[in-house]
Amino acid sequence: MIEDKKIIEGCLKHDRIAQQWLFDKYSRQMLAWCMRYAGSREEAEDILQEALVRVYFNIDEYAGRGSFAGWLRRIVVNAAITHYHRNLKYRHQVNIDDYKVADSSFMDDDDCQFTSDELMGVLNELPPGFRMIFNLYAIEGYKHKEIAKQLNIDQGTSKSQYSRAKALIRAKLDKLAMEKRKPPTEKE
C-alpha cells in the first residue's frame, strides 16, 4: 500500500495517479462514513464524490498534524452537512411528535446480537434530521452547541432530536430483536 506522504505529495501536484491511489486506499472507508449520513447508497455516493473533490482541491490545507484519515473524515462530515443543507428543501418534513415511542425493556437481555447491516438499516430508517444529529453527536463527538451552529438550528432542537433519535433507534432495535427471537415457524 502506498504511504500517505507519497499520496499527499502527488495530490499537491495534481498528479492523477496519486489521486487514484488516494481513491483506491480510502474510498471504501469514506463511503462507509457517507453511508451513516445518507438515506441511500446513491446519496452516499453523491456525498463521497463531493468529499473527494474537496480533498483533491484542498489537500494543501492538510497541515500534517493528526492522521490523514482523520482529516479525510472531517471533510466527509462537512460534505454530508453541506449535502443535508442543499437538499433540505426537497426532504419530506417530519413532525417530530409523530415519533413518540413507548418505553421498552425488551433489549435488557444481552443475547440478541445485531449485524452491521441491521444497525445501518435502523439508522437509515431515521428521518434525515434525526440521523444527522445522531451521527454528529454520538459518532463524531460534536457538542450540541456545535451541531446547532453547523445546522443552523437551536441547541435545544439538537438535544431533543438526539433524544428522540435514540428512543426511535431503541424501539426499532427492540422490534428487530423480537423478530429475531421468534421461532422459525412464527416468522412465516
C-alpha positions as CSV (number, residue, x, y, z in Angstrom):
1,M,0.0,0.0,0.0
2,I,1.3,3.5,-0.9
3,E,2.2,5.7,2.0
4,D,0.0,8.7,2.8
5,K,3.0,11.0,2.5
6,K,3.6,10.0,-1.1
7,I,-0.1,10.2,-1.9
8,I,-0.3,13.7,-0.4
9,E,2.8,14.9,-2.3
10,G,1.4,13.7,-5.6
11,C,-2.0,15.1,-5.0
12,L,-0.4,18.5,-4.2
13,K,1.0,18.4,-7.7
14,H,-2.5,17.4,-9.1
15,D,-1.0,14.1,-10.2
16,R,-3.8,11.9,-11.4
17,I,-2.0,8.7,-10.4
18,A,-1.7,10.0,-6.8
19,Q,-5.4,10.9,-6.8
20,Q,-6.2,7.4,-7.9
21,W,-4.0,6.0,-5.1
22,L,-5.9,8.1,-2.6
23,F,-9.2,6.9,-4.0
24,D,-8.1,3.2,-4.0
25,K,-6.8,3.5,-0.4
26,Y,-9.6,5.5,1.2
27,S,-12.8,5.4,-0.9
28,R,-14.3,2.4,0.8
29,Q,-13.8,3.8,4.2
30,M,-15.0,7.2,3.1
31,L,-18.1,5.7,1.6
32,A,-18.9,3.9,4.9
33,W,-18.7,7.3,6.6
34,C,-21.0,8.7,4.0
35,M,-23.5,5.9,4.4
36,R,-24.1,6.9,8.0
37,Y,-25.4,10.3,6.8
38,A,-27.2,9.2,3.6
39,G,-30.6,7.7,3.1
40,S,-29.4,5.5,0.3
41,R,-26.3,4.2,-1.3
42,E,-26.8,6.6,-4.2
43,E,-27.0,9.6,-1.9
44,A,-23.9,8.3,0.0
45,E,-22.0,8.1,-3.4
46,D,-23.0,11.8,-4.1
47,I,-21.6,12.8,-0.8
48,L,-18.5,10.8,-1.4
49,Q,-18.0,12.5,-4.8
50,E,-18.4,15.9,-3.2
51,A,-15.9,15.0,-0.5
52,L,-13.3,13.7,-2.9
53,V,-13.5,16.9,-5.0
54,R,-12.9,18.9,-1.8
55,V,-10.0,16.7,-0.8
56,Y,-8.4,16.9,-4.2
57,F,-8.8,20.7,-4.4
58,N,-8.0,21.5,-0.8
59,I,-5.3,18.9,0.1
60,D,-2.9,21.8,0.7
61,E,-4.9,22.6,3.8
62,Y,-3.8,19.3,5.4
63,A,-1.1,20.5,7.8
64,G,0.3,17.1,8.7
65,R,-1.0,17.3,12.3
66,G,-3.1,14.3,13.2
67,S,-3.9,11.4,11.0
68,F,-4.6,11.9,7.3
69,A,-7.6,9.6,7.7
70,G,-8.9,11.9,10.5
71,W,-8.6,14.9,8.1
72,L,-10.5,13.0,5.4
73,R,-13.2,12.1,7.9
74,R,-13.7,15.7,8.7
75,I,-14.0,16.5,5.0
76,V,-16.7,13.8,4.6
77,V,-18.7,15.0,7.6
78,N,-18.6,18.6,6.3
79,A,-19.6,17.3,2.8
80,A,-22.5,15.4,4.4
81,I,-23.6,18.6,6.3
82,T,-23.5,20.6,3.1
83,H,-25.4,17.9,1.2
84,Y,-28.0,17.9,4.0
85,H,-28.5,21.7,3.8
86,R,-28.6,21.7,0.0
87,N,-31.3,19.0,-0.1
88,L,-33.3,20.0,3.0
89,K,-35.9,21.8,0.9
90,Y,-36.5,18.5,-1.0
91,R,-36.9,16.3,2.0
92,H,-40.2,15.2,3.4
93,Q,-40.8,17.3,6.5
94,V,-41.5,15.2,9.6
95,N,-43.4,16.2,12.6
96,I,-41.2,15.0,15.5
97,D,-44.2,14.5,17.7
98,D,-45.1,11.6,15.3
99,Y,-42.0,9.8,16.7
100,K,-43.0,9.3,20.3
101,V,-42.0,5.8,21.2
102,A,-43.1,3.6,24.1
103,D,-40.5,2.8,26.7
104,S,-39.3,-0.7,26.2
105,S,-37.3,-3.1,28.4
106,F,-37.1,-5.8,25.8
107,M,-33.5,-5.1,25.0
108,D,-32.3,-5.7,28.6
109,D,-31.4,-9.2,27.5
110,D,-27.8,-9.3,26.1
111,D,-28.3,-12.4,24.0
112,C,-29.5,-10.6,20.9
113,Q,-26.7,-9.5,18.5
114,F,-27.2,-7.3,15.5
115,T,-25.2,-7.3,12.3
116,S,-23.7,-4.1,11.0
117,D,-26.2,-4.2,8.1
118,E,-29.1,-4.4,10.6
119,L,-27.7,-1.5,12.5
120,M,-27.1,0.6,9.4
121,G,-30.7,-0.3,8.3
122,V,-32.1,1.1,11.6
123,L,-30.0,4.3,11.2
124,N,-31.1,4.7,7.6
125,E,-34.8,4.5,8.7
126,L,-34.4,7.6,10.8
127,P,-35.7,10.9,9.5
128,P,-32.8,12.8,7.9
129,G,-32.6,15.4,10.7
130,F,-32.5,12.8,13.4
131,R,-29.9,10.8,11.5
132,M,-27.7,13.8,11.0
133,I,-27.8,14.9,14.7
134,F,-27.4,11.3,16.0
135,N,-24.3,10.8,13.8
136,L,-22.7,14.2,14.6
137,Y,-23.3,13.8,18.4
138,A,-23.0,10.1,19.1
139,I,-20.5,9.0,16.4
140,E,-18.4,12.1,15.6
141,G,-18.4,13.6,19.1
142,Y,-19.7,17.1,18.3
143,K,-21.3,19.0,21.1
144,H,-24.9,20.2,20.8
145,K,-23.7,23.8,20.6
146,E,-21.5,22.9,17.6
147,I,-24.3,20.9,15.9
148,A,-26.7,23.8,16.3
149,K,-24.3,26.1,14.7
150,Q,-23.4,23.7,11.8
151,L,-27.1,23.0,11.1
152,N,-28.5,26.5,11.8
153,I,-30.9,25.2,14.5
154,D,-31.4,25.9,18.1
155,Q,-29.3,24.0,20.6
156,G,-32.4,22.7,22.3
157,T,-33.6,21.3,19.0
158,S,-30.4,19.4,18.6
159,K,-30.8,17.9,22.1
160,S,-34.4,17.0,21.6
161,Q,-33.9,15.5,18.2
162,Y,-30.9,13.5,19.5
163,S,-33.1,12.2,22.4
164,R,-35.9,11.3,20.1
165,A,-33.4,9.6,17.6
166,K,-32.1,7.4,20.5
167,A,-35.6,6.5,21.5
168,L,-36.6,5.7,18.0
169,I,-33.4,3.6,17.5
170,R,-34.1,1.7,20.7
171,A,-37.7,1.0,19.6
172,K,-36.6,-0.2,16.2
173,L,-33.9,-2.4,17.7
174,D,-36.4,-3.8,20.2
175,K,-38.7,-4.7,17.3
176,L,-35.8,-6.3,15.4
177,A,-34.8,-8.3,18.4
178,M,-38.3,-9.6,18.9
179,E,-38.4,-10.7,15.2
180,K,-35.0,-12.4,15.5
181,R,-36.2,-14.3,18.6
182,K,-39.3,-15.7,17.0
183,P,-39.2,-19.4,16.3
184,P,-38.8,-20.1,12.5
185,T,-42.4,-21.2,12.2
186,E,-43.7,-17.9,13.6
187,K,-41.8,-15.8,11.1
188,E,-43.7,-17.1,8.1
